[in-house]
Amino acid sequence: MFVRIIIVVMDSVGAGALPDAAEYGDLGADTLGNIARCHGGLFLPTLASLGLGCIHPLDGVEPAGRPLASYGKMAEVSKGKDTTSGHWEMAGCPLFRPFPVYPHGFPAEVVDSIEALTGRKVIGNKAASGTEIIAELGEEHLKTGALIVYTSADSVLQIAAHEDIVPVDKLGAIARRIRDEICRGEHAVGRVIIRPFIGVPGRFVRTANRHDYSLEPPAPTVLDRLKAAGRMTIGVGKIGDIFAGRGLTDSHPTKSNDHGMATLETLVRQERREGLIFANLVEFDSVYGHRNDCHGYARALERLDGQLALLLPLLDDRDLLVITADHGCDPTVAGTDHTREYVPLLAYASGRPGRSLGVRATFADLAATVAENFALKPLPYGTSFLGEITG
């Protein structure tokens, strides 16, 4: 049994279109592969040594002859391609009914309820890029105090406001009430998100004070089981938001990939209790994928590769490091939305030879592996690959 399992989710780093990708408008999506081609090859020596090139053909990343990690890829069975459903499925709770989406904006009853609750007018109310909508409506917001409400192809209700007009704590309180009182039942979006910004017309900039208010998973997750069994369950990045704080013994929000990796390194050095450290690195998605920035995405992957090279020597034979993703967000395809893709799976255990884990039928195989390792009651979904790593 491993004493610690450390999961690093490279948010949106997909590994090729799933068989049903056409149903989501994502035929041909391949976040890793297309970035590698667009960038003229990727320099990822650490991930290559772990076996990334054995999972998926990548320009610049050769398949390792003797990979240090076990390797494969996972398919999503949840009906969606978003952060919430991807993480819930990883934790053993697939979502078979998709969250509601609003490509043409929210219905009148939602808008009217927000205005009645806040005493502020709603402007925007459409699917839009976050940076573009504050450029378009930020000046009106400054003059009127109206809330900029918008969505995307994902199941989200986003609220943008200037920090001088609606302070972050007040905006968070508004979002919490919208989550609890309005976005329920048929309008139960996956996440209500605050998007604070600063600056002046023509130079508005979003700040790092984003916060997500998610639904709670509809069934127990492996996090719940671990916590109930007295094991540590530490969330890094937006893990606490994604699971609405449930099942975690501790949470460390972060403001960037670098902050996330620095936090993770500190925890690995200092925290020796038995249990799980679960980290999300959001900037691949939020900064590069959604902005169609192929080269920025490539450089961020290469930066992570160097940080992993510093993390691996901190692990010993009592640790299992799992590197994966939650969906795709191919910056080279039309549009700026998530893409329906397989996700990579690398499972590194110091001193154990890497083996092929094949194509896993569901992200929930990860939760099943965690449950088996810590001798927890099996979850309804997923097949453990623990024996394939340790056998």
C-alpha positions in Angstrom: 0.0 0.0 0.0 1.2 3.5 -0.8 1.2 5.9 2.2 0.4 8.9 0.0 -1.2 9.3 -3.4 -0.6 12.6 -5.1 -2.8 13.5 -8.1 -1.9 16.3 -10.4 -4.6 17.4 -12.8 -3.3 19.3 -15.8 -6.6 21.2 -16.4 -7.7 20.7 -20.0 -4.6 18.7 -21.3 -6.6 16.3 -23.5 -5.0 13.4 -25.4 -7.2 13.0 -28.5 -10.9 13.0 -29.5 -13.2 10.5 -27.8 -15.3 8.3 -30.1 -18.3 10.4 -29.4 -16.5 13.7 -29.9 -18.6 14.5 -33.0 -21.7 14.7 -30.8 -20.1 17.6 -29.0 -18.8 19.3 -32.1 -15.2 18.2 -31.4 -14.2 15.9 -34.2 -10.5 16.2 -34.7 -9.7 17.7 -31.3 -6.4 16.7 -29.9 -5.1 19.2 -27.3 -1.6 17.6 -26.8 -1.1 16.5 -30.3 -2.2 19.7 -32.0 -0.2 21.9 -29.6 2.9 19.8 -30.4 2.4 20.2 -34.1 1.5 23.9 -33.9 4.5 24.7 -31.7 7.0 22.7 -33.9 7.5 20.1 -31.2 7.4 20.0 -27.4 10.5 19.8 -25.1 9.2 17.6 -22.2 12.1 15.4 -21.1 10.6 14.6 -17.7 7.2 13.7 -19.0 8.8 11.8 -21.8 10.8 9.7 -19.3 7.6 8.9 -17.5 6.0 7.6 -20.7 3.9 10.5 -22.1 5.2 9.6 -25.6 4.0 6.0 -25.1 0.4 7.2 -24.7 0.0 9.5 -27.6 2.1 10.5 -30.7 3.6 13.9 -30.0 6.0 15.9 -32.1 9.3 16.2 -30.1 8.3 13.6 -27.5 9.8 10.2 -28.3 8.2 7.0 -26.7 10.4 6.0 -23.8 12.0 2.5 -24.2 11.7 1.9 -20.4 9.2 4.4 -19.1 9.6 5.3 -15.4 5.8 5.4 -14.9 2.9 3.2 -15.9 1.0 4.9 -18.7 -2.3 4.9 -20.5 -5.3 7.2 -21.1 -8.8 7.4 -19.7 -12.2 8.0 -21.4 -14.9 10.0 -19.8 -18.4 8.4 -19.4 -20.0 11.5 -17.9 -22.3 13.5 -20.2 -20.1 16.6 -20.5 -16.7 18.0 -21.1 -16.3 20.3 -18.2 -14.1 20.7 -15.1 -16.8 19.7 -12.6 -18.0 16.5 -14.2 -14.4 15.5 -15.0 -13.2 15.8 -11.5 -16.3 14.2 -10.0 -15.8 11.2 -12.2 -12.2 11.0 -11.2 -13.4 10.9 -7.6 -15.8 8.0 -8.5 -19.0 10.0 -9.2 -19.8 10.1 -12.9 -22.5 12.4 -14.1 -25.0 10.8 -16.5 -27.3 13.7 -16.8 -25.6 16.8 -18.2 -25.6 20.1 -16.4 -27.9 22.7 -18.1 -26.2 25.1 -20.6 -27.4 28.4 -21.9 -25.9 29.2 -25.3 -28.4 32.0 -25.9 -28.3 33.5 -22.4 -30.3 32.8 -19.2 -34.1 32.9 -19.3 -36.0 35.8 -17.9 -36.8 34.1 -14.6 -33.1 33.7 -13.8 -32.2 37.3 -14.8 -35.2 38.7 -12.9 -34.4 36.7 -9.8 -30.7 37.9 -9.9 -31.9 41.6 -10.2 -34.4 41.1 -7.4 -31.9 39.5 -5.1 -29.1 42.0 -5.7 -30.9 45.2 -6.4 -28.7 45.6 -9.4 -29.5 45.5 -13.1 -28.0 42.6 -15.2 -26.2 43.4 -18.4 -24.6 41.0 -20.9 -26.6 37.8 -20.5 -25.0 35.9 -23.3 -22.3 33.3 -24.0 -19.0 35.3 -24.3 -15.3 35.4 -23.7 -14.6 36.8 -20.2 -11.9 39.2 -21.4 -14.1 40.4 -24.3 -17.2 41.0 -22.3 -15.5 43.2 -19.8 -13.9 45.2 -22.6 -17.4 45.6 -24.1 -19.5 46.3 -21.0 -17.0 47.3 -18.3 -17.5 51.0 -18.8 -21.3 50.7 -18.6 -20.8 48.6 -15.4 -18.6 51.4 -13.9 -21.3 54.0 -14.7 -24.3 52.1 -13.5 -23.1 49.4 -11.1 -24.9 46.8 -13.2 -23.6 43.2 -12.9 -22.1 41.7 -16.0 -23.6 38.2 -16.2 -22.5 35.8 -18.9 -21.9 32.1 -19.7 -20.0 29.9 -22.1 -20.5 26.5 -23.8 -20.0 25.0 -20.3 -22.6 24.9 -17.5 -21.6 28.1 -15.8 -23.1 31.4 -14.6 -20.3 34.0 -14.4 -20.5 37.4 -12.8 -17.9 40.0 -13.6 -17.6 43.2 -11.6 -14.9 45.8 -11.0 -13.4 45.4 -7.6 -14.0 49.2 -6.9 -17.7 48.8 -7.6 -18.4 45.5 -6.0 -15.7 44.4 -3.6 -14.6 40.8 -3.9 -16.2 39.7 -0.6 -19.5 41.3 -1.5 -19.4 39.7 -5.0 -18.7 36.3 -3.4 -21.7 36.7 -1.1 -23.9 37.5 -4.1 -22.6 34.4 -6.0 -23.2 32.2 -3.0 -26.8 33.4 -2.7 -27.3 32.9 -6.5 -25.9 29.4 -6.1 -28.1 28.6 -3.2 -31.3 30.4 -4.1 -31.5 30.7 -7.9 -29.2 28.1 -9.6 -31.1 25.1 -8.3 -33.4 22.6 -9.8 -33.7 23.0 -13.6 -31.2 25.8 -13.5 -28.6 24.0 -11.4 -25.5 25.0 -13.4 -22.3 23.2 -12.6 -20.6 26.4 -11.3 -21.4 30.0 -10.4 -18.1 31.9 -10.9 -17.1 35.4 -9.8 -14.8 37.2 -12.2 -13.4 40.3 -10.5 -11.5 42.9 -12.6 -9.7 46.2 -12.2 -8.5 49.0 -14.5 -10.0 51.7 -16.6 -11.9 51.6 -19.9 -9.6 50.2 -22.6 -7.3 48.6 -20.0 -9.5 46.3 -17.9 -7.7 43.3 -16.4 -9.2 40.3 -14.6 -7.6 39.7 -11.2 -6.7 36.4 -9.6 -9.6 36.7 -7.2 -11.8 34.3 -9.2 -13.8 31.9 -7.1 -16.1 29.0 -8.2 -19.2 28.0 -6.3 -20.0 24.4 -7.4 -22.8 22.1 -6.7 -22.0 19.3 -4.3 -21.5 15.8 -5.9 -24.8 13.9 -6.0 -23.3 10.8 -4.5 -20.4 9.9 -2.2 -16.9 10.3 -3.6 -13.6 8.7 -2.7 -12.8 12.0 -0.9 -15.8 11.5 1.4 -14.7 7.9 2.0 -11.1 8.9 2.8 -12.1 11.7 5.2 -14.6 9.4 7.0 -11.8 6.8 7.4 -9.6 9.4 9.1 -7.2 9.9 6.2 -5.9 13.3 5.0 -7.5 14.6 1.8 -5.8 17.9 0.8 -7.0 20.0 -2.1 -4.7 22.3 -4.0 -5.9 24.9 -6.4 -9.6 24.9 -7.2 -10.2 21.3 -5.9 -12.0 22.8 -2.9 -14.3 24.8 -5.2 -15.0 21.8 -7.5 -16.2 19.6 -4.6 -17.8 22.5 -2.7 -15.4 21.8 0.1 -16.8 18.3 0.7 -14.5 15.4 1.6 -11.5 17.6 2.2 -9.5 17.9 5.4 -7.6 20.9 4.1 -7.7 23.2 1.1 -5.0 25.4 -0.4 -6.4 27.8 -3.1 -3.8 29.0 -5.6 -3.5 31.8 -8.1 -1.4 30.2 -10.9 0.2 27.0 -12.0 3.5 28.1 -10.5 1.8 28.8 -7.2 0.1 25.4 -7.4 3.3 23.5 -8.0 5.1 25.5 -5.2 2.3 24.6 -2.8 2.4 21.0 -3.9 6.2 20.8 -3.4 5.8 22.2 0.1 3.1 19.7 1.0 5.1 16.8 -0.3 8.1 17.9 1.8 6.2 18.5 5.0 3.0 16.4 5.0 3.7 12.7 5.7 0.3 11.6 6.9 -1.5 8.8 5.1 -3.9 9.9 2.4 -4.4 11.9 -0.7 -3.1 15.2 -2.1 -5.2 16.4 -5.0 -4.0 19.3 -7.1 -5.5 21.2 -10.1 -3.3 23.4 -12.4 -5.9 25.7 -14.0 -3.9 28.0 -16.2 -3.5 25.5 -19.1 -7.3 25.9 -19.5 -8.1 29.4 -18.3 -5.1 31.3 -19.7 -4.1 29.3 -22.8 -6.8 26.9 -24.0 -9.7 29.3 -23.8 -7.7 32.0 -25.5 -6.5 29.8 -28.4 -2.9 30.5 -27.3 -1.1 27.4 -28.7 2.5 28.7 -28.1 1.7 29.9 -24.5 0.1 26.5 -23.8 3.2 24.8 -25.1 5.5 26.9 -23.0 3.4 26.3 -19.9 3.7 22.5 -20.5 7.4 22.9 -20.8 7.6 24.9 -17.6 5.6 22.2 -15.7 8.0 19.6 -17.1 10.9 21.4 -15.3 8.9 21.6 -12.1 8.1 17.9 -12.2 11.8 17.2 -12.5 12.2 18.9 -9.1 9.2 17.1 -7.6 10.1 13.5 -8.5 13.2 13.3 -6.2 11.1 14.3 -3.2 9.0 11.1 -3.6 10.0 7.6 -2.3 8.6 4.1 -2.7 5.7 4.9 -0.3 4.4 7.5 -2.7 2.3 7.2 -5.9 2.2 10.2 -8.2 -0.6 10.3 -10.8 -0.6 12.9 -13.6 -3.8 13.3 -15.6 -6.3 15.8 -16.9 -10.1 16.5 -16.7 -11.0 17.2 -20.4 -9.5 18.9 -23.4 -9.4 22.5 -24.5 -7.6 22.4 -27.9 -6.4 25.9 -28.7 -5.9 25.1 -32.4 -9.6 24.4 -33.2 -12.4 26.8 -34.0 -14.0 28.3 -30.9 -12.7 28.7 -27.4 -14.6 25.9 -25.5 -13.6 22.7 -23.9 -13.2 19.7 -26.2 -14.4 16.1 -25.6 -11.1 14.1 -25.3 -9.3 11.2 -23.7 -7.0 12.3 -20.9 -3.4 11.1 -20.3 -2.7 8.8 -17.4 0.8 8.5 -15.8 1.3 6.7 -12.5 4.8 7.0 -11.1 5.9 4.8 -8.2 9.6 5.1 -7.4 11.6 1.9 -8.1 8.7 0.2 -9.9 8.9 -0.4 -13.7 6.4 1.4 -15.9 3.7 -0.8 -17.5 0.9 -0.1 -20.0 -2.4 0.6 -18.3 -4.2 0.6 -21.7 -7.3 2.7 -22.3 -9.4 3.0 -19.2 -13.1 2.9 -19.7 -13.8 5.7 -17.2 -12.0 8.4 -15.2 -13.5 6.6 -12.1 -10.8 4.0 -12.4 -8.6 6.5 -10.6 -11.0 6.6 -7.6 -11.2 2.8 -7.6 -7.4 2.7 -7.4 -7.3 5.2 -4.5 -10.1 3.2 -2.7 -8.3 -0.1 -3.1 -5.0 1.3 -1.9 -6.5 2.6 1.3 -8.7 -0.4 1.9 -11.9 1.6 1.5 -15.3 0.2 0.5 -15.4 0.0 -3.3 -17.3 2.7 -5.1 -20.1 1.8 -7.6 -18.0 2.8 -10.7 -14.4 2.2 -11.8 -11.9 -0.6 -11.9 -8.7 -0.3 -9.9 -5.3 -0.4 -11.7 -3.4 -0.6 -8.5 -2.4 -4.3 -9.2 -1.1 -3.3 -12.6 1.3 -0.8 -11.1 2.5 -2.9 -8.2 2.2 -6.4 -9.7 
